Each structure stands twice: as C-alpha cells, then as structure tokens.
C-alpha cells in the first residue's frame, strides 16, 4: 500500500497567507503547541492543510528566525555543505543557526549560484567549468602564437634584407676586382667571412644579440 497523503486538500485555501491567518496560527501554536500538524488547521480554524501551516510557521512565523544579510562565513558554509549535500536544504539549514531552509535555498538561487558561475565554477559539481577553462587556455595559446609569428616575420624580413645587402656588396666587390685578378687561396675564408657578414647584417637589422635568437647558429 502507498503512503496516505499528508492531508486532503479538497476545498482548502491556497495562495498567500493573510495577516488574519497568521494571527490564528500563532494563537493556536501558543496555546496548543504544534505537535500534530494534521490536526492543527482544524483547531486554529484555518482552511489550510497541515503542511502549509508547518511551512508557514517554520519559514516565516517562528520567533527565533534569523533574518537579514548572510555573512561571509554563512555563505562559505552554504557552499561547502552544498558541495557535499547538494540541494538538501533542510540538512544544510541544521548547520546554520536560526536560518530556514527556504531562506537558504532562495539565497543560493539568487546570489551564490550566480557568483560561482561568474568565477568559472560549476554550481552543481563545484568544479571549474570546462568552457571557462578552455576559453582561458585558448586565449593564452592564441597570444603565444601571435608573438611567435611576429618574431618569425621579423627574422624573415631581416633575412631578405640582409641577402639583398650582401648581393649588392658582392656585385661591388666583383666590379672592383675586374681586370685585377684574384687570389684563389683565400676562397675558404671568404666563404666564412660572407657567412659571418650575412648573420651580422640580420642581427643589426633586428637589434638582437646571437643569444637572443633560438634559430641563430654559427657556421
């Protein structure tokens, strides 16, 4: 057999409570207590179900309820307990003195949940959100790639200009040696000298020292 309903809601009033209903509920609880919520509505003269009376008392009319802004310590406690208990608001409320489960739930949905999302934390799993982490990582990679491309473009431009300069120097040297003969014994040192001049020209153009460049090699 299934569990019987808490109360028969046929013909009962729903919606917001009125001040008159609040007063009847307060007077009844002060006189009889609230040991049996099923029987309380009839004693109080209320056309409400026992569950509605219980929630109204626990969340709004109880004299020891703490109201007002949540402290940073209370907020941290809610976050830690939610990571362990999930949306078990009644269980969470037992760890926050005089706060109601309804008030804690409302504060979670209107403040803490949005705050965690802005921080890149999933409010359900309490772990960093994948999209947020990927976005940050992609931004870092794109910035690094842009810097590398700029560096390579700078070296390529310097290389082309150095080659053009060496070509002009070689042409001038060839013209000056025309008809005067040449010393064939120094070909090796001339080659090394040209190589050195080539890289010296590039380094002068980009204002780097050899140790600054990851692609510089001594030939």
MDTraj code that builds the backbone (N, CA, C; nanometers):
import mdtraj as md
import numpy as np

residues = "UNK UNK UNK UNK UNK UNK UNK UNK UNK UNK UNK UNK UNK UNK UNK UNK UNK UNK UNK UNK UNK UNK UNK UNK UNK UNK UNK UNK UNK UNK UNK UNK UNK UNK UNK UNK UNK UNK UNK UNK UNK UNK UNK UNK UNK UNK UNK UNK UNK UNK UNK UNK UNK UNK UNK UNK UNK UNK UNK UNK UNK UNK UNK UNK UNK UNK UNK UNK UNK UNK UNK UNK UNK UNK UNK UNK UNK UNK UNK UNK UNK UNK UNK UNK UNK UNK UNK UNK UNK UNK UNK UNK UNK UNK UNK UNK UNK UNK UNK UNK UNK UNK UNK UNK UNK UNK UNK UNK UNK UNK UNK UNK UNK UNK UNK UNK UNK UNK UNK UNK UNK UNK UNK UNK UNK UNK UNK UNK UNK UNK UNK UNK UNK UNK UNK UNK UNK UNK UNK UNK UNK UNK UNK UNK UNK UNK UNK UNK UNK UNK UNK UNK UNK UNK UNK UNK UNK UNK UNK UNK UNK UNK UNK UNK UNK UNK UNK UNK UNK UNK UNK UNK UNK UNK UNK UNK UNK UNK UNK UNK UNK UNK UNK UNK UNK UNK UNK UNK UNK UNK UNK UNK UNK UNK UNK UNK UNK UNK UNK UNK UNK UNK UNK UNK UNK UNK UNK UNK UNK UNK UNK UNK UNK UNK UNK UNK UNK UNK UNK".split()
xyz = np.array([
    [0.0840, -0.1199, 0.0000],
    [0.0000, 0.0000, 0.0000],
    [0.0875, 0.1249, 0.0000],
    [0.0414, 0.2262, -0.0759],
    [0.1150, 0.3511, -0.0795],
    [0.0891, 0.4344, 0.0441],
    [0.1757, 0.5305, 0.0639],
    [0.1616, 0.6172, 0.1808],
    [0.0437, 0.7117, 0.1610],
    [-0.0361, 0.7282, 0.2656],
    [-0.1525, 0.8163, 0.2564],
    [-0.1089, 0.9615, 0.2474],
    [-0.1830, 1.0443, 0.1760],
    [-0.1450, 1.1850, 0.1618],
    [-0.1422, 1.2550, 0.2969],
    [-0.0567, 1.3585, 0.3050],
    [-0.0425, 1.4312, 0.4318],
    [-0.1763, 1.4892, 0.4754],
    [-0.2535, 1.5401, 0.3794],
    [-0.3873, 1.5907, 0.4115],
    [-0.4691, 1.5986, 0.2838],
    [-0.5986, 1.5983, 0.2994],
    [-0.6887, 1.6127, 0.1857],
    [-0.7036, 1.7604, 0.1550],
    [-0.6543, 1.8015, 0.0357],
    [-0.6527, 1.9439, 0.0017],
    [-0.7817, 1.9909, -0.0660],
    [-0.8786, 1.9003, -0.0762],
    [-1.0046, 1.9374, -0.1405],
    [-1.0754, 2.0475, -0.0616],
    [-1.1052, 2.1569, -0.1304],
    [-1.1765, 2.2669, -0.0673],
    [-1.0911, 2.3561, 0.0214],
    [-0.9579, 2.3295, 0.0267],
    [-0.8698, 2.4112, 0.1107],
    [-0.8203, 2.5335, 0.0355],
    [-0.7878, 2.6355, 0.1112],
    [-0.7413, 2.7602, 0.0538],
    [-0.5945, 2.7482, 0.0133],
    [-0.5611, 2.8081, -0.0999],
    [-0.4228, 2.8124, -0.1474],
    [-0.3796, 2.9571, -0.1644],
    [-0.2514, 2.9737, -0.1954],
    [-0.2024, 3.1088, -0.2212],
    [-0.1440, 3.1759, -0.0981],
    [-0.1147, 3.3072, -0.1088],
    [-0.0517, 3.3810, 0.0018],
    [-0.1361, 3.3808, 0.1280],
    [-0.0645, 3.3810, 0.2403],
    [-0.1318, 3.3889, 0.3690],
    [-0.1690, 3.5341, 0.3997],
    [-0.2807, 3.5497, 0.4694],
    [-0.3241, 3.6837, 0.5115],
    [-0.2793, 3.7082, 0.6556],
    [-0.2731, 3.8333, 0.6984],
    [-0.2382, 3.8630, 0.8383],
    [-0.3325, 3.7957, 0.9377],
    [-0.4616, 3.7837, 0.9016],
    [-0.5572, 3.7194, 0.9913],
    [-0.5245, 3.5712, 1.0093],
    [-0.4852, 3.5058, 0.8998],
    [-0.4487, 3.3646, 0.9091],
    [-0.3209, 3.3480, 0.9920],
    [-0.2268, 3.4360, 0.9746],
    [-0.1042, 3.4305, 1.0540],
    [-0.1357, 3.4413, 1.2029],
    [-0.2257, 3.5306, 1.2366],
    [-0.2603, 3.5511, 1.3765],
    [-0.3291, 3.4281, 1.4363],
    [-0.4167, 3.3652, 1.3585],
    [-0.4826, 3.2431, 1.4054],
    [-0.3817, 3.1310, 1.4295],
    [-0.2875, 3.1174, 1.3371],
    [-0.1864, 3.0127, 1.3504],
    [-0.0978, 3.0381, 1.4720],
    [-0.0567, 3.1637, 1.4929],
    [0.0263, 3.1983, 1.6079],
    [-0.0472, 3.1700, 1.7390],
    [-0.1728, 3.2118, 1.7459],
    [-0.2513, 3.1924, 1.8683],
    [-0.2698, 3.0443, 1.8997],
    [-0.2939, 2.9634, 1.7971],
    [-0.3147, 2.8207, 1.8170],
    [-0.1865, 2.7524, 1.8654],
    [-0.0737, 2.7880, 1.8058],
    [0.0530, 2.7255, 1.8456],
    [0.0925, 2.7683, 1.9868],
    [0.0661, 2.8944, 2.0199],
    [0.0977, 2.9413, 2.1545],
    [0.0135, 2.8694, 2.2596],
    [-0.1086, 2.8325, 2.2228],
    [-0.1972, 2.7663, 2.3188],
    [-0.1799, 2.6145, 2.3206],
    [-0.1644, 2.5540, 2.2036],
    [-0.1619, 2.4081, 2.1960],
    [-0.0272, 2.3499, 2.1509],
    [0.0633, 2.4333, 2.1084],
    [0.1868, 2.3815, 2.0508],
    [0.1642, 2.3341, 1.9081],
    [0.2628, 2.2681, 1.8511],
    [0.2457, 2.2214, 1.7122],
    [0.2864, 2.0750, 1.7010],
    [0.2430, 1.9974, 1.7950],
    [0.2800, 1.8566, 1.7943],
    [0.2192, 1.7780, 1.6795],
    [0.0981, 1.8119, 1.6365],
    [0.0309, 1.7389, 1.5301],
    [-0.0149, 1.8373, 1.4230],
    [0.0608, 1.8443, 1.3153],
    [0.0283, 1.9413, 1.2103],
    [-0.0974, 1.9023, 1.1338],
    [-0.1302, 1.7753, 1.1292],
    [-0.2519, 1.7334, 1.0598],
    [-0.3770, 1.7883, 1.1294],
    [-0.3728, 1.7874, 1.2638],
    [-0.4915, 1.8308, 1.3389],
    [-0.4936, 1.9814, 1.3642],
    [-0.3798, 2.0465, 1.3459],
    [-0.3701, 2.1877, 1.3820],
    [-0.4643, 2.2799, 1.3040],
    [-0.4794, 2.2654, 1.1713],
    [-0.5667, 2.3582, 1.0974],
    [-0.7096, 2.3651, 1.1529],
    [-0.7630, 2.2489, 1.1889],
    [-0.8995, 2.2476, 1.2423],
    [-0.9051, 2.3186, 1.3768],
    [-0.8043, 2.2977, 1.4624],
    [-0.8009, 2.3652, 1.5921],
    [-0.7885, 2.5163, 1.5765],
    [-0.7099, 2.5578, 1.4756],
    [-0.6866, 2.7010, 1.4565],
    [-0.7973, 2.7680, 1.3772],
    [-0.8872, 2.6891, 1.3202],
    [-0.9938, 2.7467, 1.2390],
    [-0.9427, 2.7941, 1.1048],
    [-0.8458, 2.7227, 1.0486],
    [-0.7853, 2.7609, 0.9214],
    [-0.8268, 2.6646, 0.8106],
    [-0.8543, 2.7169, 0.6943],
    [-0.8852, 2.6342, 0.5782],
    [-0.7572, 2.6090, 0.4986],
    [-0.6584, 2.5606, 0.5692],
    [-0.5285, 2.5276, 0.5110],
    [-0.4938, 2.3835, 0.5487],
    [-0.4035, 2.3232, 0.4729],
    [-0.3596, 2.1889, 0.5085],
    [-0.2487, 2.1983, 0.6134],
    [-0.2219, 2.0852, 0.6790],
    [-0.1208, 2.0847, 0.7841],
    [0.0178, 2.1202, 0.7332],
    [0.0505, 2.0758, 0.6112],
    [0.1813, 2.1059, 0.5542],
    [0.1997, 2.2551, 0.5330],
    [0.0960, 2.3207, 0.4824],
    [0.1032, 2.4652, 0.4603],
    [0.1238, 2.5394, 0.5921],
    [0.0568, 2.4926, 0.6980],
    [0.0725, 2.5544, 0.8298],
    [0.2149, 2.5345, 0.8824],
    [0.2667, 2.4137, 0.8641],
    [0.4024, 2.3852, 0.9109],
    [0.5064, 2.4718, 0.8405],
    [0.4949, 2.4844, 0.7079],
    [0.5904, 2.5653, 0.6320],
    [0.5788, 2.7138, 0.6675],
    [0.4552, 2.7573, 0.6892],
    [0.4355, 2.8990, 0.7253],
    [0.5003, 2.9284, 0.8604],
    [0.4868, 2.8361, 0.9535],
    [0.5464, 2.8543, 1.0855],
    [0.6991, 2.8481, 1.0788],
    [0.7512, 2.7465, 1.0166],
    [0.8963, 2.7260, 1.0141],
    [0.9712, 2.8330, 0.9350],
    [0.9115, 2.8814, 0.8271],
    [0.9826, 2.9735, 0.7381],
    [0.9537, 3.1212, 0.7635],
    [0.8435, 3.1522, 0.8350],
    [0.8072, 3.2932, 0.8489],
    [0.7686, 3.3369, 0.9910],
    [0.6963, 3.2539, 1.0643],
    [0.6382, 3.2993, 1.1902],
    [0.7169, 3.2574, 1.3135],
    [0.8043, 3.1623, 1.3010],
    [0.8824, 3.1165, 1.4165],
    [0.9599, 3.2341, 1.4759],
    [0.9517, 3.2577, 1.6056],
    [1.0113, 3.3783, 1.6660],
    [1.1643, 3.3797, 1.6654],
    [1.2282, 3.2642, 1.6535],
    [1.3748, 3.2619, 1.6601],
    [1.4418, 3.2665, 1.5219],
    [1.3638, 3.2955, 1.4186],
    [1.4207, 3.3005, 1.2837],
    [1.5180, 3.4176, 1.2714],
    [1.6325, 3.3912, 1.2125],
    [1.7327, 3.4955, 1.1865],
    [1.7111, 3.5499, 1.0468],
    [1.6969, 3.6800, 1.0373],
    [1.6734, 3.7420, 0.9070],
    [1.7866, 3.8400, 0.8752],
    [1.7837, 3.8904, 0.7542],
    [1.8846, 3.9887, 0.7152],
    [1.9932, 3.9276, 0.6276],
    [2.0931, 4.0067, 0.6013],
    [2.2008, 3.9687, 0.5099],
    [2.2815, 3.8511, 0.5646],
    [2.3176, 3.7604, 0.4740],
    [2.4022, 3.6480, 0.5119],
    [2.5462, 3.6955, 0.5265],
    [2.6133, 3.6470, 0.6286],
    [2.7539, 3.6827, 0.6492],
    [2.8419, 3.6018, 0.5537],
    [2.9678, 3.6459, 0.5392],
    [3.0611, 3.5733, 0.4520],
    [3.0859, 3.4323, 0.5050],
    [3.0845, 3.4168, 0.6377],
    [3.1035, 3.2839, 0.6968],
    [2.9846, 3.1933, 0.6657],
    [2.8631, 3.2474, 0.6745],
    [2.7440, 3.1687, 0.6411],
    [2.7453, 3.1291, 0.4934],
    [2.7857, 3.2227, 0.4088],
    [2.7917, 3.1949, 0.2645],
    [2.8916, 3.0832, 0.2347],
    [3.0083, 3.0891, 0.2992],
    [3.1094, 2.9858, 0.2791],
    [3.0600, 2.8503, 0.3287],
    [2.9864, 2.8508, 0.4393],
    [2.9319, 2.7261, 0.4934],
    [2.8302, 2.6653, 0.3971],
    [2.7471, 2.7500, 0.3389],
    [2.6474, 2.7022, 0.2430],
    [2.7155, 2.6381, 0.1226],
    [2.8208, 2.7022, 0.0718],
    [2.8929, 2.6497, -0.0450],
    [2.9547, 2.5143, -0.0131],
    [3.0185, 2.5033, 0.1021],
    [3.0844, 2.3786, 0.1400],
    [2.9829, 2.2660, 0.1602],
    [2.8719, 2.2975, 0.2271],
    [2.7702, 2.1953, 0.2520],
    [2.6987, 2.1560, 0.1233],
    [2.6772, 2.2518, 0.0338],
    [2.6108, 2.2203, -0.0930],
    [2.6980, 2.1269, -0.1766],
    [2.8295, 2.1440, -0.1695],
    [2.9205, 2.0543, -0.2422],
    [2.9084, 1.9111, -0.1913],
    [2.8725, 1.8958, -0.0630],
    [2.8602, 1.7628, -0.0028],
    [2.7177, 1.7081, -0.0105],
    [2.6185, 1.7954, 0.0103],
    [2.4798, 1.7500, 0.0253],
    [2.3908, 1.7817, -0.0935],
    [2.4365, 1.8662, -0.1848],
    [2.3508, 1.9063, -0.2956],
    [2.2379, 1.9966, -0.2486],
    [2.1192, 1.9782, -0.3067],
    [2.0047, 2.0647, -0.2748],
    [1.9226, 2.0161, -0.1546],
    [1.9877, 1.9565, -0.0585],
    [1.9176, 1.9116, 0.0637],
    [1.9158, 2.0288, 0.1621],
    [1.8274, 2.1227, 0.1357],
    [1.8258, 2.2495, 0.2093],
    [1.7958, 2.2321, 0.3574],
    [1.7088, 2.1364, 0.3897],
    [1.6763, 2.1143, 0.5311],
    [1.7991, 2.0668, 0.6079],
    [1.8789, 1.9798, 0.5444],
    [2.0010, 1.9311, 0.6089],
    [2.1031, 2.0437, 0.6233],
    [2.1111, 2.1278, 0.5209],
    [2.2043, 2.2417, 0.5267],
    [2.1623, 2.3386, 0.6364],
    [2.0314, 2.3596, 0.6503],
    [1.9808, 2.4560, 0.7482],
    [2.0157, 2.4166, 0.8910],
    [2.0333, 2.2866, 0.9181],
    [2.0660, 2.2437, 1.0542],
    [2.2052, 2.2918, 1.0973],
    [2.2880, 2.3321, 0.9992],
    [2.4238, 2.3779, 1.0304],
    [2.4349, 2.5306, 1.0350],
    [2.3238, 2.5978, 1.0049],
    [2.3227, 2.7442, 1.0118],
    [2.2188, 2.7865, 1.1148],
    [2.2653, 2.8350, 1.2260],
    [2.1775, 2.8668, 1.3375],
    [2.0695, 2.9676, 1.2987],
    [1.9432, 2.9278, 1.3222],
    [1.8245, 3.0132, 1.3075],
    [1.7943, 3.0548, 1.1637],
    [1.8630, 2.9957, 1.0672],
    [1.8295, 3.0210, 0.9271],
    [1.7351, 2.9111, 0.8796],
    [1.6383, 2.9461, 0.7952],
    [1.5430, 2.8483, 0.7448],
    [1.5913, 2.7892, 0.6125],
    [1.5466, 2.6665, 0.5864],
    [1.5856, 2.6027, 0.4609],
    [1.5350, 2.6800, 0.3401],
    [1.4188, 2.7413, 0.3522],
    [1.3621, 2.8182, 0.2418],
    [1.4459, 2.9432, 0.2135],
    [1.4902, 3.0092, 0.3188],
    [1.5714, 3.1297, 0.3010],
    [1.7083, 3.0944, 0.2417],
    [1.7658, 2.9822, 0.2856],
    [1.8947, 2.9380, 0.2324],
    [1.8823, 2.9028, 0.0850],
    [1.7741, 2.8330, 0.0494],
    [1.7522, 2.7966, -0.0907],
    [1.7384, 2.9210, -0.1779],
    [1.6619, 3.0180, -0.1312],
    [1.6441, 3.1413, -0.2084],
    [1.7747, 3.2179, -0.2232],
    [1.8546, 3.2207, -0.1166],
    [1.9825, 3.2920, -0.1231],
    [2.0781, 3.2219, -0.2192],
    [2.0748, 3.0894, -0.2201],
    [2.1587, 3.0129, -0.3129],
    [2.1237, 3.0464, -0.4580],
    [1.9944, 3.0421, -0.4895],
    [1.9500, 3.0619, -0.6274],
    [1.9676, 3.2051, -0.6764],
    [1.9562, 3.3030, -0.5873],
    [1.9624, 3.4429, -0.6298],
    [2.1010, 3.5048, -0.6182],
    [2.1889, 3.4479, -0.5369],
    [2.3204, 3.5098, -0.5153],
    [2.4374, 3.4130, -0.5383],
    [2.4456, 3.3100, -0.4571],
    [2.5651, 3.2243, -0.4591],
    [2.5807, 3.1523, -0.5928],
    [2.4741, 3.0999, -0.6462],
    [2.4800, 3.0256, -0.7720],
    [2.5362, 3.1121, -0.8847],
    [2.4885, 3.2365, -0.8931],
    [2.5357, 3.3275, -0.9973],
    [2.6808, 3.3695, -0.9725],
    [2.7155, 3.3848, -0.8466],
    [2.8521, 3.4241, -0.8105],
    [2.9527, 3.3171, -0.8510],
    [2.9200, 3.1913, -0.8254],
    [3.0086, 3.0815, -0.8625],
    [3.0235, 3.0715, -1.0139],
    [2.9121, 3.0921, -1.0855],
    [2.9168, 3.0847, -1.2320],
    [3.0088, 3.1918, -1.2896],
    [3.0049, 3.3127, -1.2332],
    [3.0917, 3.4208, -1.2799],
    [3.2381, 3.3894, -1.2523],
    [3.2641, 3.3116, -1.1483],
    [3.4011, 3.2733, -1.1134],
    [3.4500, 3.1543, -1.1962],
    [3.3630, 3.1034, -1.2850],
    [3.4014, 2.9893, -1.3665],
    [3.3882, 2.8556, -1.2968],
    [3.3057, 2.8509, -1.1912],
    [3.2854, 2.7275, -1.1153],
    [3.1438, 2.6755, -1.1400],
    [3.1330, 2.5489, -1.1726],
    [3.0022, 2.4879, -1.1940],
    [2.9301, 2.4781, -1.0592],
    [2.8132, 2.5433, -1.0435],
    [2.7427, 2.5407, -0.9145],
    [2.6843, 2.4055, -0.8781],
    [2.6839, 2.3114, -0.9719],
    [2.6325, 2.1773, -0.9430],
    [2.7450, 2.0860, -0.8961],
    [2.8548, 2.0839, -0.9714],
    [2.9672, 1.9946, -0.9380],
    [3.0726, 2.0620, -0.8511],
    [3.0697, 2.1961, -0.8465],
    [3.1684, 2.2753, -0.7724],
    [3.3101, 2.2554, -0.8276],
    [3.3184, 2.2270, -0.9563],
    [3.4460, 2.2141, -1.0246],
    [3.4563, 2.3208, -1.1327],
    [3.5790, 2.3547, -1.1760],
    [3.5936, 2.4561, -1.2819],
    [3.5156, 2.4165, -1.4063],
    [3.4449, 2.5137, -1.4633],
    [3.3677, 2.4863, -1.5834],
    [3.4611, 2.4637, -1.7013],
    [3.4317, 2.3625, -1.7831],
    [3.5177, 2.3261, -1.8963],
    [3.5277, 2.4395, -1.9982],
    [3.4147, 2.5016, -2.0302],
    [3.4146, 2.6094, -2.1291],
    [3.4993, 2.7261, -2.0831],
    [3.4899, 2.7580, -1.9515],
    [3.5672, 2.8695, -1.8985],
    [3.7164, 2.8392, -1.9042],
    [3.7528, 2.7146, -1.8676],
    [3.8942, 2.6764, -1.8695],
    [3.9482, 2.6748, -2.0118],
    [3.8679, 2.6214, -2.1059],
    [3.9120, 2.6173, -2.2443],
    [3.9279, 2.7562, -2.3016],
    [3.8369, 2.8462, -2.2661],
    [3.8438, 2.9832, -2.3147],
    [3.9718, 3.0517, -2.2682],
    [4.0059, 3.0331, -2.1390],
    [4.1278, 3.0937, -2.0852],
    [4.2514, 3.0344, -2.1507],
    [4.2502, 2.9006, -2.1702],
    [4.3655, 2.8343, -2.2315],
    [4.3827, 2.8754, -2.3770],
    [4.2698, 2.8870, -2.4511],
    [4.2766, 2.9275, -2.5911],
    [4.3292, 3.0688, -2.6053],
    [4.2890, 3.1561, -2.5150],
    [4.3364, 3.2939, -2.5200],
    [4.4873, 3.2988, -2.4992],
    [4.5370, 3.2143, -2.4071],
    [4.6811, 3.2100, -2.3810],
    [4.7562, 3.1568, -2.5024],
    [4.7031, 3.0488, -2.5636],
    [4.7686, 2.9891, -2.6801],
    [4.7696, 3.0857, -2.7973],
    [4.6576, 3.1544, -2.8206],
    [4.6498, 3.2496, -2.9308],
    [4.7468, 3.3643, -2.9119],
    [4.7605, 3.4114, -2.7882],
    [4.8548, 3.5195, -2.7605],
    [4.9981, 3.4752, -2.7859],
    [5.0302, 3.3515, -2.7448],
    [5.1651, 3.2979, -2.7637],
    [5.1947, 3.2783, -2.9122],
    [5.0961, 3.2255, -2.9864],
    [5.1153, 3.2047, -3.1304],
    [5.1365, 3.3365, -3.2037],
    [5.0620, 3.4389, -3.1634],
    [5.0764, 3.5689, -3.2275],
    [5.2161, 3.6255, -3.2048],
    [5.2680, 3.6064, -3.0821],
    [5.4028, 3.6559, -3.0515],
    [5.5075, 3.5803, -3.1340],
    [5.4886, 3.4471, -3.1478],
    [5.5831, 3.3684, -3.2270],
    [5.5807, 3.4085, -3.3738],
    [5.4618, 3.4300, -3.4286],
    [5.4501, 3.4691, -3.5687],
    [5.5147, 3.6046, -3.5936],
    [5.4964, 3.6972, -3.4992],
    [5.5585, 3.8289, -3.5125],
    [5.7098, 3.8170, -3.5111],
    [5.7615, 3.7308, -3.4243],
    [5.9063, 3.7110, -3.4135],
    [5.9621, 3.6516, -3.5433],
    [5.8933, 3.5486, -3.5964],
    [5.9394, 3.4857, -3.7194],
    [5.9324, 3.5812, -3.8385],
    [5.8274, 3.6610, -3.8434],
    [5.8137, 3.7575, -3.9527],
    [5.9258, 3.8612, -3.9478],
    [5.9629, 3.9002, -3.8270],
    [6.0709, 3.9973, -3.8112],
    [6.2028, 3.9392, -3.8623],
    [6.2291, 3.8125, -3.8275],
    [6.3539, 3.7493, -3.8731],
    [6.3528, 3.7265, -4.0233],
    [6.2397, 3.6881, -4.0814],
    [6.2326, 3.6660, -4.2251],
    [6.2569, 3.7951, -4.3022],
    [6.1988, 3.9048, -4.2528],
    [6.2202, 4.0340, -4.3169],
    [6.3672, 4.0746, -4.3102],
    [6.4288, 4.0500, -4.1931],
    [6.5704, 4.0837, -4.1783],
    [6.6576, 3.9975, -4.2679],
    [6.6187, 3.8681, -4.2818],
    [6.6980, 3.7785, -4.3672],
    [6.6967, 3.8243, -4.5116],
    [6.5790, 3.8597, -4.5619],
    [6.5681, 3.9042, -4.7004],
    [6.6464, 4.0326, -4.7245],
    [6.6397, 4.1240, -4.6302],
    [6.7109, 4.2498, -4.6475],
    [6.8620, 4.2281, -4.6408],
    [6.9058, 4.1351, -4.5514],
    [7.0489, 4.1061, -4.5424],
    [7.1005, 4.0408, -4.6701],
    [7.0205, 3.9524, -4.7299],
    [7.0620, 3.8896, -4.8543],
    [7.0745, 3.9921, -4.9662],
    [6.9795, 4.0854, -4.9695],
    [6.9878, 4.1912, -5.0714],
    [7.1122, 4.2767, -5.0498],
    [7.1431, 4.3051, -4.9270],
    [7.2616, 4.3862, -4.8974],
    [7.3889, 4.3127, -4.9373],
    [7.3965, 4.1823, -4.9056],
    [7.5139, 4.1037, -4.9421],
    [7.5284, 4.0925, -5.0933],
    [7.4144, 4.0800, -5.1629],
    [7.4200, 4.0736, -5.3094],
    [7.4777, 4.2023, -5.3667],
    [7.4366, 4.3167, -5.3097],
    [7.4906, 4.4438, -5.3578],
    [7.6394, 4.4537, -5.3285],
    [7.6805, 4.4088, -5.2074],
    [7.8226, 4.4134, -5.1715],
    [7.9063, 4.3226, -5.2606],
    [7.8552, 4.2025, -5.2927],
    [7.9276, 4.1098, -5.3790],
    [7.9434, 4.1656, -5.5186],
    [7.8397, 4.2322, -5.5673],
    [7.8457, 4.2915, -5.7006],
    [7.9491, 4.4021, -5.7066],
    [7.9526, 4.4872, -5.6026],
    [8.0510, 4.5947, -5.5982],
    [8.1918, 4.5382, -5.5912],
    [8.2082, 4.4318, -5.5097],
    [8.3409, 4.3703, -5.4965],
    [8.3850, 4.3090, -5.6278],
    [8.2927, 4.2433, -5.6997],
    [8.3262, 4.1817, -5.8286],
    [8.3671, 4.2869, -5.9301],
    [8.2982, 4.3998, -5.9292],
    [8.3302, 4.5069, -6.0237],
    [8.4676, 4.5661, -5.9940],
    [8.5004, 4.5769, -5.8642],
    [8.6299, 4.6371, -5.8289],
    [8.7453, 4.5451, -5.8625],
    [8.7200, 4.4128, -5.8696],
    [8.8269, 4.3173, -5.8967],
    [8.8401, 4.2828, -6.0438],
    [8.7509, 4.3339, -6.1273],
    [8.7570, 4.3044, -6.2703],
    [8.8894, 4.3555, -6.3300],
    [8.9613, 4.2672, -6.3994],
    [9.0859, 4.3049, -6.4650],
    [9.2035, 4.3021, -6.3726],
    [9.1829, 4.2907, -6.2407],
    [9.2943, 4.2943, -6.1482],
    [9.3366, 4.1596, -6.0973],
    [9.2642, 4.0519, -6.1377],
    [9.2981, 3.9174, -6.0906],
    [9.2477, 3.8959, -5.9504],
    [9.2573, 3.7722, -5.9023],
    [9.2105, 3.7404, -5.7668],
    [9.2980, 3.6345, -5.7063],
    [9.3032, 3.6315, -5.5770],
    [9.3812, 3.5333, -5.5024],
    [9.2929, 3.4137, -5.4726],
    [9.3292, 3.2993, -5.5370],
    [9.2431, 3.1806, -5.5203],
    [9.2671, 3.1085, -5.3911],
    [9.3666, 3.1462, -5.3191],
    [9.3969, 3.0730, -5.1971],
    [9.3092, 3.1067, -5.0814],
    [9.2349, 3.2140, -5.0908],
    [9.1551, 3.2547, -4.9729],
    [9.0098, 3.2278, -4.9870],
    [8.9724, 3.1348, -5.0786],
    [8.8295, 3.1114, -5.1021],
    [8.7556, 3.0662, -4.9793],
    [8.8199, 2.9787, -4.8976],
    [8.7501, 2.9280, -4.7788],
    [8.7224, 3.0358, -4.6798],
    [8.8203, 3.1207, -4.6528],
    [8.7984, 3.2268, -4.5547],
    [8.6989, 3.3285, -4.6059],
    [8.6958, 3.3509, -4.7420],
    [8.5967, 3.4447, -4.7968],
    [8.4557, 3.3926, -4.7734],
    [8.4412, 3.2597, -4.7887],
    [8.3076, 3.1997, -4.7671],
    [8.2644, 3.2168, -4.6230],
    [8.3568, 3.1889, -4.5304],
    [8.3232, 3.2057, -4.3881],
    [8.2950, 3.3515, -4.3573],
    [8.3733, 3.4384, -4.4195],
    [8.3505, 3.5809, -4.3942],
    [8.2152, 3.6257, -4.4432],
    [8.1746, 3.5747, -4.5623],
    [8.0423, 3.6101, -4.6149],
    [7.9318, 3.5606, -4.5224],
    [7.9493, 3.4388, -4.4709],
    [7.8503, 3.3854, -4.3774],
    [7.8391, 3.4711, -4.2526],
    [7.9530, 3.5114, -4.1997],
    [7.9534, 3.5950, -4.0794],
    [7.8879, 3.7293, -4.1084],
    [7.9216, 3.7884, -4.2231],
    [7.8601, 3.9166, -4.2592],
    [7.7093, 3.9025, -4.2748],
    [7.6676, 3.7885, -4.3305],
    [7.5240, 3.7631, -4.3504],
    [7.4480, 3.7707, -4.2183],
    [7.4958, 3.6976, -4.1165],
    [7.4263, 3.6955, -3.9871],
    [7.4467, 3.8253, -3.9101],
    [7.5626, 3.8874, -3.9258],
    [7.5833, 4.0174, -3.8613],
    [7.4835, 4.1190, -3.9144],
    [7.4565, 4.1162, -4.0445],
    [7.3600, 4.2093, -4.1036],
    [7.2197, 4.1851, -4.0486],
    [7.1832, 4.0566, -4.0371],
    [7.0498, 4.0264, -3.9829],
    [7.0379, 4.0750, -3.8383],
    [7.1393, 4.0440, -3.7574],
    [7.1344, 4.0838, -3.6166],
    [7.1320, 4.2344, -3.6012],
    [7.2019, 4.3046, -3.6893],
    [7.1975, 4.4515, -3.6845],
    [7.0585, 4.5021, -3.7181],
    [6.9931, 4.4380, -3.8147],
    [6.8618, 4.4832, -3.8593],
    [6.7545, 4.4626, -3.7535],
    [6.7618, 4.3511, -3.6771],
    [6.6585, 4.3237, -3.5765],
    [6.7018, 4.3619, -3.4365],
    [6.8243, 4.4154, -3.4216],
    [6.8747, 4.4626, -3.2918],
    [6.8774, 4.3518, -3.1876],
    [6.9234, 4.2303, -3.2261],
    [6.9359, 4.1192, -3.1335],
    [7.0814, 4.0809, -3.1205],
    [7.1122, 4.0173, -3.0082],
    [7.2417, 3.9515, -2.9955],
    [7.2202, 3.8059, -3.0317],
    [7.3245, 3.7303, -3.0713],
    [7.3051, 3.5899, -3.1103],
    [7.2341, 3.5071, -3.0057],
    [7.2577, 3.5339, -2.8788],
    [7.1940, 3.4527, -2.7731],
    [7.0459, 3.4780, -2.7618],
    [6.9949, 3.5897, -2.8191],
    [6.8521, 3.6209, -2.8098],
    [6.7692, 3.5375, -2.9052],
    [6.8293, 3.4820, -3.0089],
    [6.7531, 3.4139, -3.1111],
    [6.7629, 3.2634, -3.0983],
    [6.6468, 3.1934, -3.0981],
    [6.6506, 3.0480, -3.0885],
    [6.6940, 2.9821, -3.2183],
    [6.7037, 3.0568, -3.3311],
    [6.7369, 2.9948, -3.4593],
    [6.8738, 3.0340, -3.5065],
    [6.9487, 3.1114, -3.4291],
    [7.0808, 3.1562, -3.4722],
    [7.1823, 3.0441, -3.4535],
    [7.2603, 3.0187, -3.5529],
    [7.3683, 2.9207, -3.5459],
    [7.4941, 2.9801, -3.6071],
    [7.6056, 2.9418, -3.5522],
    [7.7345, 2.9864, -3.6055],
    [7.7832, 2.8839, -3.7050],
    [7.8063, 2.9233, -3.8289],
    [7.8509, 2.8324, -3.9343],
    [8.0038, 2.8259, -3.9381],
])
top = md.Topology()
chain = top.add_chain()
for i, resn in enumerate(residues, 1):
    res = top.add_residue(resn, chain, resSeq=i)
    for name in ("N", "CA", "C"):
        top.add_atom(name, md.element.get_by_symbol(name[0]), res)
traj = md.Trajectory(xyz[None], top)
